[in-house]
Amino acid sequence: MTDKTTPDPRRNVEFAHAPRNYGRWVAWIVVLILAADVIISVALNPNFEWHVVAQWFTEASVIKGLGVTLGLTVVSMVLGTLLGLLLAVGRLSQSLLLRRLSGLYVWFFRGTPLLVQLLFWYNMSTLFPHVALGLPFVGPTFASWNTNDLITPLTAAIAGLALNEAAYMAEIIRAGLLSVDNGQAETAQAFGMSRGRALRRIIIPQAMRSIIPPTGNQLISMIKATSLVSVIAMGDLLYSVQTIYNRTFEVVPMLMVAVIWYLLITSVLNVGQSFIERFYSKGTRRTVAAKRRPAAAAGKVVAEQPNLAQKGEL
């Protein structure tokens, strides 16, 4: 029998340790084996024609298409974010007209496929051969343009991508603004700030923690969505590799060229998104760390009590 005056070593926290989870180690081993098998099978499969992939990976037309893809992404994302901010503010406005118009816009552009929107923009001249500027109904026309001159494949791609993205960004920004406590805006107005200034200086900076992660996802989705502009003869990355394999009939290796480029771009964007998220979550990390310190100190006191009991100090 164990002497009651002597502490049981099994109850001493100095000897405590986490139980070994052998199932987790087995799962890791199985996953690594399967991953290695897949990698080796793909790498050694002659049907992928990796020498062709290496040959065309940095070819001039492919790099040019990559530049078009990146340019479309940046321009469309910037325009979509700015328009989405206006729509989000409109949906939170006290004006019933602004709320209804913003909601109608979001409903339409989120409810129709992006590919259909791109096709409509590209074929706008069949619906409206001319675009005129003048007074409605009976007024004189001040200026008129041929629609084909205005709606080129580039402008159709930018309009389709940006307007579609604005609808999604409006909901993301609106959710971020709603995540900020209403007391922040009320306090700002109590100090004499206008609603617009309080939005710029107080509400939007705090809402960025909730806006950045889904915005990063939208940016990555935008990179992939640009591949749809190939259907309107826009020379993006996918259109460039399609042009090549239509000539050489090397379909799979050329598609692998596009896949690898898309993966590289999205990987870089993921890294950038993680840095931005850490920047905007500095205050949250400090708060969490401050909450953990008292718990860690309490655990340290509990761990020291058995030692003190053994020394006769307790």
Secondary structure, DSSP 8 states (H G I E B T S, - for coil): ---TTS--GGG-GGG------HHHHHHHHHHHHHHHHHHHHHHH-GGG-HHHHHHHTT-HHHHHHHHHHHHHHHHHHHHHHHHHHHHHHHHTSS-HHHHHHHHHHHHHHHHS-HHHHHHHHHTHHHH-SEEEEE-STTS-EEEEEEHHHH--HHHHHHHHHHHHHHHHHHHHHHHHHHTS-HHHHHHHHHTT--HHHHIIIIIHHHHHHHHHHHHHHHHHHHHHHGGGGGGGT---HHHHHHHHHHHH--HHHHHHHHHHHHHHHHHHHHHHHHHHHHHHTHHHHHHHHHHHHHHHHHHHHHHHHHHHHHTT--
